[in-house]
Amino acid sequence: MHPPHPAAASVRPAPEAADTAESAEAAEAAARHCRALQDSLARFHRHGLDRVTAWGRTLAAVLPAGGRLLAAGNGGSAAQAQHLTAELVGRYSQDRPGFSAIALHADTSTVTAVGNDYGFESLYARQIAAHGRPGDVLILMSTSGRSPNLLAAARAGRKAGLAVWAMTGSRPNPLSGAADETLAIDAPAPATVQEMHLVALHLLCEAFDTALARHPGRRPNARKAV
């Protein structure tokens, strides 16, 4: 074998130059992400804020009266659904009683049993039929709005008399059509949609706590089985 020609070796970028180029590329990608997030937040402030605060006020009426929130999603959206229920059973920013809220993916035995016996599409619908009651609230989270198990969940929720809310990415999407009300985030990437969903969840909890503080007599009440 012959050693590399000196001229060929000389055209390779120095390690320092390569590191600088990679750093600049990463910084630009991060800046684009931040700009997309800022743009999405501005659109949400104009078009979605009223809906989220209204949802918080609705929950502040439903949950103290013995109602329940059911929440579901897939992947990262499942984690955000559980984040929401944790804020309601625990607390968001104010010390208050806990309220009934269930993340439907969190019971691993039920999830694996239903998935095994009835298929993944029935994963949430069967639990909604078991736990949901007329007047309860179901919130479904999906960046695409196309997940078959969430569409089945929306149908099951409406059949059982629940109010069905959806958080999705850009319209049009099937889940927004299947839900009673939808917060659709206009964003170019699923990551940005999920980040905006987290903002929306926190603001929903803020509105919930604010409404409860205005009505200090509201406490969790047991609801008779129907």
Order of alpha helices (4+ residues) and beta strands (2+ residues): alpha-alpha-alpha-beta-alpha-beta-alpha-alpha-beta-alpha-beta-alpha-beta-alpha
